[in-house]
Amino acid sequence: MLLALTVSGCRFAQRESAETAPETDAPATGWFEVYFTDPEDTGSCCYRRGPDQDLAIAINDAKLSVDVAVMDLDLWSLRDALIAAHRRGVAVRMVVESDYLEEDEIQDIRAAGIPLLGDRREGLMHNKFVVIDRAQVWTGSMNFTLNDAYRNHNNLVQVRSTRLAQDYTAEFEEMFVDDRFGPGSPANTPYPLVAVDEGQIEVYFSPDDGVARRLGELINGARKSVYFMAYSFTSDELAQALIARHRAGVRVEGVMEESQAKNNLGSDYERLLDSGMDVRLDGSPGNMHHKVLIIDEEIVVTGSYNFSRNAEETNDENTLVIYSPKVAAAYFVEFERIFSQAQR
């Protein structure tokens, strides 16, 4: 086993056997890799060495299919990889938030003949995920944009699992094939609990799966610690759960994006701060765009889901609850880095 940190957007690569589902072959490269953007890296100024390059490599290696659901895309690396995959015969499909349909790079993708659908509704198609060859899923907080890959703090996780890929393919096809978005999307995830090598993954899609309720249960069950990184935090339900654990003696610490904490009228920042817990404002020039919980340094919550009413009730979102001390260790390193730079 090897836990490796490289310069590629702070990549953590766990080299282990794959998911334990009997019908799944164990890939030689392990079941997960985690990537973090690094706006302070020297490569960021010239848009190099970010997580998009690793995702582009994976798309370039695709043999059968690539499904993309992302709010926005203006990264040339991913545009070029998707068009190249399409031209060599890979089945490429894409869903985007309609507000961004006119982006030049998205129009380039459409002009290349790749089937592309906008959500065409008031709520956001806020997902950021890719399914490759129905065998691996890439997801996290990172929109496929220059800002998110090189100026903002984000995470991206790759999970190699055919069952997880089936979950995400089903969600993708609800949007792309059935044209069902937001509250019209049914709760029909094939495998809401997926086995992986040392644990399991819970899979949730908003607004149909009741994510806030489950996150509240996880927080309420914390025994030692809860660490969080939140771009937007307006969920009173989750704020109350954090305050209750803090008052029960559990260590609760967090970082919030300053622009949202100070300017969003529904922000729970002051409420959390007044409770006495150590909650800080991000200290970087760009956005702290993570949506992460780390519970007892054993469980990680990540995905596109902001801790907000819109994420719970209106937007198309995806959330993973990963039970893995190794994955939690990777996210905790990122939390410590962000927390140490943040302001009280």
N, C-alpha and C positions, 0 to 999 in steps of 0.2 A: 504493500500500500504506500502511496505517495501523495502528500498534499503539497502542491506546487504553486508558487506565486511567481508570475511572470510579468513582464512590462506591458503585455497586451491588455490594456485597460484594467490592470490589477486582476489577472485571471487566477482563479483557484480551480485546479483540475484534480478531481479525485479518481485515482486509478484503481478501480475495483471491479468485481463482477457486476452484472446487470440485474435488472428486475427479476424477481423470483417466480413470476408467472410461468408455468411449465411450458407454454407454447412459445415463449420468447427466447431467442438465442442470446447468449451473453456477449455483448460487444467487447472487444479487447480493450477499448479505451475507457471503460467504466460507464457509470450510469448518469453522472452529472458533471457539469462545469459551471462555474459562476464567474461573471465578469462585472467589474465596476468601472464606470467612467472616471477619468482623472483630469479635470480641467486644468490642474497645475502642471501636468506633464508637458514636456517641451514639444511633443508631437501634436498637442492639441491646437497649437497656433497655426499649423499647416494641415489640420484635419487628417492626421495619420495616427496609427496605432490604437484606434478606439475599438470598442467591441463590435462595431459594424464590420470590421475587416474579418473577424472570425465567423460572423454570421454569413458574410459574402462567400467565404471559403466553403462553408457547409452547403450553401445554395449551389455553388459551382460543382459540388460533389453529388448533387441530387441526381437520381437515376430515373425516377418515376413521376414524382409530383411535388409541388410546392404550393401551399395555401397560405396566404398572408392576410391577416386582419389587423389593420393599424390605423390610428387616427390620422396620421400625417406622414409623408415621406418626401424628403428632399436630399437624401444622401445618394451621391453619384455611385458609390460602391454597390449599394443594394439595387439601385435602378439597373446598373449594368449587369449585375449578376442575374437578376430576374429576367431581363431581356435575353441574355445569353442562354439561360436554361430553356426558355421558351423556344428559341431558335434551334436548339439541339433536340427538340422533341419532348421535353419534360412538360407535363400538364401543369401550368401555372395559372392560379386564380387569385383574385385580390378583392377585398372589401375595405373601403375607407370611409371616414367621416365626410359627408357631402360638402361641408364647409371648406375642405381642402382639395376638392376635385380639380381645381384649376391650377394647382402647383405644376410648374414646368416638368418636374421629374415624373409626376403621376400622369401627366398628359403624354410624356414620352413612352411610358409603359403602355398606356392605352393605344397609342399610335402604332406600337410594335405588334398589336394584335392580341395582347393578353386580356382575357375577359376580366372586367372590373366593374364593381357595383358600389354606389354610394348608398348611405342609409336613408337619405331623403326624409328626415324627420327632425323635430325640435331637439330631442335628447341627443347625447353624443354617442357615436360608435367609438368608445374610448379604449378598446382593446389594443394591445401591442403583442401579437403572437404570430408565430410561423410554425407550420407543420410540414416537415420534410419527409417524403417517402413513407408517410404514415407510420413512421418509426421513431421520430424525435420531435420534441416540442421546444421552441425558444419563446420565453415570455419574461415579463418583468415590468419595470416602470418606464423603460426607455422608448419614447417615440423614435421613429427612424428618421431623425432630423439632425442637422448640424448642431443646433442648439443643445439637443438632449444628449448627443453622443460626445460632444466636445466642450460644451460650456456649462452644462448642468451636471449635478450629481445624480446618477441613476444606476440601476442594476439590471442585469440580464442573466437569466439562468437557462441552461440547456439541459433537458432531461431526455434520456434515451429510454423509451418505453412504448411499446406498441399499444398498450391499453390506454395510457395517457394520450397518445396520439389519436386513438379512437374517440376519446372524450372531446378533444379539441376539433377534430374533424366533424363530429356531430354538431357542435356549436357553430362551426364555420358554415356548414351546409344549411342550418336553420336560417342564416342570414343570406348566403349567396344563392341557394337553390330555392328555399321557401319564402324568401323576402320577409322574414319575421325578425323584427328588431325590438329592443326595449321590453316593455311589459307584455308584448305579444309573443315573446319567446318562451316556449314551454320548458318546464323542469324535467328533462329527460336524459341526463348525463348517463351514458352506458356504465361507466365504472367510477362512481363517486369516491371510491376508496381504491387506491392503486398500491400494490406491494412493490417495494424496492429493496435493495440488498440488505440494508441495516434497519429498515423501518417501513414507513408508508407515507403516502401523499393523499390528502383530501383535496377534492377538486370542486370548485364553486364557480358559477357564472351568475352575474347580476343582469337584471333585477329579479330573477326567478328563484334563487336558491337560499335566500335569507342569510346573507353573509354576516350582517351586523350581529344577529343572534349568535351565530357560531363564534365570532371573534370575541363577543362578550363572555361566552362560556370558557374560551381558552384563557382569557385574562383572569377570570374569576378562579380558574384552576391553578394559576401560577403559585408555586411554592417558595421560590427564592428570588426571582427577578423578572422584570418586564422592561425591555428596552425598545424604544420606537423611534422611527424616522418618518416624518409625515409632511408632505407638501401641503395638504389641506386637512385640517382637523376640525370638523364642525359637528361631529356626532356626539350629542349629549349622552347617549347610552354608553358609548365606549369611554367617554371622559369619566362618567360616574364609576364605571368598572375599574378604571385605573386608580381613581381616588380611593376607592374602597380597598384595593390591594395595598396601596401606599399606607393607608391607615392601619392595615393589618400587619404591617412590618415587612412587607415585600419590598425589595428595592425596585423603584420605578424611576427611570430616567428617559428623557427624550429630547429630540431635536426637531424643530419645526421651521419651515421656510418663512423667513422674516416678512416678506411682502404679504403673504397670506395671513400670518398670525396677527399682523398689525392692521391690515386694511380690510379684511373680511369681517363683516359685522357679526357673522355667526361663529367666529373662531372661538375655540375653547381654550386658547392659550392662557388668558388671564385666570380663568377658572382653575386650570391645572397648576399654574404658578402659585395661586393663592392657597392651594391645598398644602403647600410646603414641599412638593416634590421638585427635583432638579430638572427643570425643563428649560432648554436654551434655544436661542434663535441662530439659525445658520449664519456662519460668518463669511461665506464665499460670495464673490460678485455675481455669479449665476444663481440659478434656482436649485434648491435642495429638493429634488423631485422624487425621492424615494417614497414608497408606501409600504413600510416594513414593520413587523413586530418580531421580536426575538424573545421567546418565553423560556425561562429556566436554562438558557443556553443549550436547549435541546430541540426546540421547535421554531421554525421560521414561517412567517406569513409574508408572501410577496405576490406581486401582480400589478394590475392596472388600477386597482380599487383604492381611491382616496377614502379617508375616513369621514364620509360626508353623506348627506341625504340623497344628493343626486346620484352618487355611486350606488347607493342601496336601492333606490326606487325608480330611476329614470334611465341611466346610461347602460350601454352594453359593456360589461367588465368581466375580467377573469381573475380568480384568486386561487393560489396554491397554499396549502398548509403542509409543510414538509417536516416530517419527524425524522431528524437526522442530526446528531451532534456535530458531524463533520460539516454539513452545510451551515449549521448554526455558527460554527467557529469562523467560517469564512465571512458571514454577515456581521458577526460581532467585531471582527477586525475593522470592517468598514464603519460600523457604528462608532467605535472608539476614535477612529480618524476624524469623522465628522463632528463628534461630540467635543473632542479636544480643541477644535477650531471654532466652535460656536461660542456665542456670547450669552452670559447670564442675564 
